[in-house]
């Protein structure tokens, strides 16, 4: 049995589906009750209280560990989640980390994540670490304004990074959970091209078949908006990357191709697949 945390999100949902289709028994864990595929067990747990994960881990062979935003905050103890997995006899853990652990190693959230990676490496279980760059699904932050006003407001309109489709992250995670040959590896996951916010908006407009305007925010305006849904330190780390990516953050990684045997999907494919989110109630 495989436990998937963050199971109702942009990565956890397709990962749960992929594991189910591969014939695996899956326990989907999320903070609140949620619909899951037929045959999947769902358990609600708040991972900021690691003991709540114990019922899900009983009898589990593998764990996909995704940290919610509050697990990056000061005072959180995500290493205790790995301790719970070890105590339950879990044999394999795939951790969703961040590219910034390598490219921005001294940011506060990056230091904490690197420490968590080290805890996993020293835990005695089989492990794989996934280090994705920016997510294509971050564009969902724009959905409401696209629907209501045909508008996207974002910072750094002409600064790009190779954003990765969460479905590709999920596919890589599934491969790592199912195949022991990936044990002990660290995979950096990116999309196939550097793409700016302005070009992302153009891709959304193309998928919609309707114009979408772009308004460039200042960094301060973007930080205020992002801090409503994530710790301020994480917002600052994210904006540092988006505003001035370094050479490592602009690199197109071969690891999606290496694991899946196919190229990562471009942002335009993500936009076409998710176009209904931007079209609903559009005026």
Secondary structure, DSSP 8 states (H G I E B T S, - for coil): -EEEESTTSTTHHHHHHHHHHTT--EEEEESS-----TT-EEEE--TTSGGGGHHHHTT-SEEEE---GGGGSTT--THHHHHHHHHHT--EEEEE--THHHHTTTSHHHHHHHHHHHHHHTSSSEEEEEEE-SBGGGGGGGHHHHHHHSEEEEE-TT-EE--B-HHHHHHHHHHHHH-GGGTT-EEEE--SS-EEHHHHHHHHHHHHTS--EEEEE-HHHHHHHHTTTS-HHHHHHHHHHHHS--HHHH---SHHHHHHSS----HHHHHHHTHHHHHTT--
